[in-house]
Amino acid sequence: MRKSELIRSIASLNPDLSEPVCRTLVEKLFNAIIDHLRDGGAVELRGFGRFFLSQHAQRTVRNPRTGEAILKGEFAAVRFRPGKLICARINTQVSTEAKGP
C-alpha cells in the first residue's frame, strides 16, 4: 500500500474527514515518528508494532565492480518489530486461506 492509497482508505472509512485533512493527518503522524526516531527514541504502537533504530559501526566494504576497499561510515537503520496482535491477525488470515474450501 502506498501513502496515497492509505490516505484514500482512511478518507473512505471516515466520510466526515476530507482527503486533504487525511493527508495532513498521515503526514503529521509520519513526521512525528521520524522526529522521535531522529532524537534517538523508539515508537511503539500497541498491537501494531515498534519502530526503533539499529546503530551500525564504521566498516570497510568493497566495490563489487572494481574490488576497491571503501570505508563506510557509521549509520543508523530503522527497524520494525511487529506486535503480537498484528502477527496473530495475519497468521489467522493466512491459515484460513491455506485451508481453502
C-alpha positions in Angstrom: 0.0 0.0 0.0 1.3 3.4 -0.9 0.8 6.6 1.1 -1.8 7.9 -1.3 -3.7 4.6 -1.0 -3.6 4.8 2.8 -4.9 8.4 2.7 -7.8 7.4 0.4 -8.6 4.4 2.6 -8.7 6.5 5.7 -10.9 9.1 3.9 -13.3 6.4 2.7 -13.6 4.9 6.2 -14.3 8.3 7.7 -16.7 10.2 5.5 -16.7 13.2 7.9 -12.9 13.7 7.0 -11.9 15.1 3.6 -9.0 13.7 1.7 -6.8 16.8 2.3 -7.4 16.5 6.0 -6.5 12.8 6.0 -3.3 13.6 4.0 -2.4 16.2 6.7 -3.0 13.7 9.5 -1.0 11.0 7.8 1.9 13.3 7.1 1.9 14.7 10.7 1.9 11.1 12.0 4.9 10.2 9.8 6.7 13.3 10.8 6.2 12.7 14.5 7.6 9.2 14.1 10.6 10.4 12.1 11.3 13.2 14.6 11.2 10.9 17.6 13.4 8.3 15.9 15.9 11.1 14.9 16.1 12.1 18.6 17.1 8.5 19.4 13.7 7.3 20.8 11.6 4.3 19.8 8.0 4.4 18.7 5.6 1.8 20.0 2.1 1.5 18.6 0.4 -1.1 20.8 -1.0 -4.0 18.8 0.7 -2.9 15.7 4.5 -2.8 16.3 7.6 -1.0 17.3 9.9 1.2 15.3 13.5 1.6 16.6 17.0 2.4 15.4 19.7 -0.1 14.9 23.2 1.5 15.1 25.9 0.2 12.7 29.6 0.9 13.3 32.0 2.1 10.7 33.3 -0.7 8.4 35.2 -1.4 5.3 33.2 -2.6 2.2 34.3 -3.5 -1.3 33.1 -2.0 -4.5 31.9 -5.1 -6.5 32.8 -3.6 -9.8 36.4 -2.6 -9.1 37.2 -4.5 -5.9 38.3 -1.3 -4.2 38.0 -1.1 -0.5 35.8 1.8 0.7 35.3 3.0 4.3 31.6 3.2 5.1 30.8 5.5 8.0 28.6 4.6 10.9 24.9 4.9 10.3 21.5 4.1 11.9 18.9 1.9 10.2 15.2 2.0 11.1 13.9 -1.4 12.2 10.3 -2.6 12.8 9.2 -5.4 15.1 5.5 -6.3 14.6 3.2 -6.6 17.6 1.5 -9.8 18.7 -1.9 -8.6 17.6 -0.9 -7.9 14.0 1.0 -11.2 13.8 -2.0 -13.1 15.1 -4.4 -11.4 12.7 -2.1 -12.0 9.7 -1.4 -15.6 10.6 -5.1 -16.3 11.2 -5.9 -15.0 7.8 -3.1 -16.9 6.1 -4.0 -20.2 7.8 -7.7 -19.7 6.8 -6.7 -19.0 3.2 -4.3 -22.0 3.1 -7.1 -24.4 4.2 -9.3 -23.4 1.3 -12.9 -24.6 0.8 
